[in-house]
Structure formats: structure tokens, C-alpha cells
Amino acid sequence: MIEGELLVQRMLTSDVKTDLLTLFRTNPGLIDGIDGVAQRIGRTPNSIEDEVDDLLDLGILGKRHVGKIDLLYLQKQRDAEIQVAIATYLTSPQSVSP
């Protein structure tokens, strides 16, 4: 498992990632292509590709190929695991700087 500090750093890297997480956590049943997801958060598909790839790499988002498009969706269990790991890290004595 990814260490808490690294996980926190990866999750807080950009406004785009925050927008994506907010969208999918607010709408946990959402399944859409990258064009639709980008439109929903007021961005272009090209501007969110790297952040989507990072969330896919972390396992927070999943991707399913249907027809000619890839559909993105929230991996609810993995997202919950990461939220617990971040909360545990942030409340641990090691995360507090002297």
C-alpha cells in the first residue's frame, strides 16, 4: 500500500483532481466518458487526462471500454480505503511536524 504521506501528496496535487474527486464522490453512480466528465467540471478533455490517469493508477477511478469509448467510474471500495489511509496518516503523530 502507498504510504500516507505520498498518498496525501498525490491526492492534493491540483484543482483538477479536486474537481474530479468532488464530481465522482458527489455522484458515486456516475459513469461517463472523458469528454462528458470534462464538460461536467468545466474543463477540456486534454486538460484532465493526466489527473484522470493518476486517479486510475491509484485505483480510485475505474475504466471500462464500451464500444468506441472508455467510460470512467468511481471505484467506491478503493476510494473508501484511500480516504481511511489519508485520515489515519493525518491523525497520526508522525504527520505532525515539530
N, C-alpha and C positions, 0 to 999 in steps of 0.2 A: 504494500500500500504506500501511496505517496505520503511523505512526511507532512505534518500540519503546516509548517512554515512555507514550504514550497507550494502546497495546495492553496494557501491564502494568497500567495504572490500570483499564482496563475489565475485565480478567480477574480482578482481586483486589478487586472491589467488595463481595462479600457471601459469607456462608456458604452461601446457597442456590446461588449459581453454582458454588462449590467442590463442593458435593454433586452438582450436575448433571454437572459435568465428571468427577468421580470415577465416578459411575454409568456414564456413556457410555464412558469410557476403559477401565473395568474390564470392560465388556460391549459391545465395539465392534459387535457384530451386533444389538444391541437395537433393536427397532422397537416403539414403544408410543405411545399417546395421552397427552395431558397428565394425565389422571386417573390412569393407570397409573404414569406417571413420578413424579407427586407422591406417590402411595402408596408407591412403592419407596424414596423418600428421607424418608418420614415427614412429609410436608407436605400442605397443601391445594392444589388446582389454582390457586386465586386467588393464593396466596402465592408461586407460582413463575412466574406469567405474565410479569412484567416481565423477569426474568432469562432465561427461555426466549426471549423476543423479542430480547433483546440478543445471545444466542448465535446466534440465527437471522440477525440483522443482520450479525454477524461472519462468518457462513458456517460456523461450527463445527457447528451443528446444521442439518439439513435438514428439510423438512416436505413430506409427500405427503398429499393428500386422497384418502381411500378411503371410499366410502360416505358416511356422515354424520359421520365423524371425521377429524381431521388426525393423522397419525402422525409422530412425531419420530424422527430417527435421526442418528447421528454421521456427519458429512462427513469421513471419515478423512484424505483428502488435505489439505483445508483446515486441519484440526486440526494435522496434522504441520507444515504451513507456518507456522502461528502459533506453535507450540512452538519451531521453529527461530528465528523472528524474535525471540521473547522471550529465548531463550538467547543469541542474538547481542547483543541490547541489553544484557542483564545482564552479559555478559563484556566489553563494550566499555569503553574508558577514559572515555567521555562519561557513562556511567551512574553512575560513582563520584563522590560529592560530595567536595570538598576539605575 
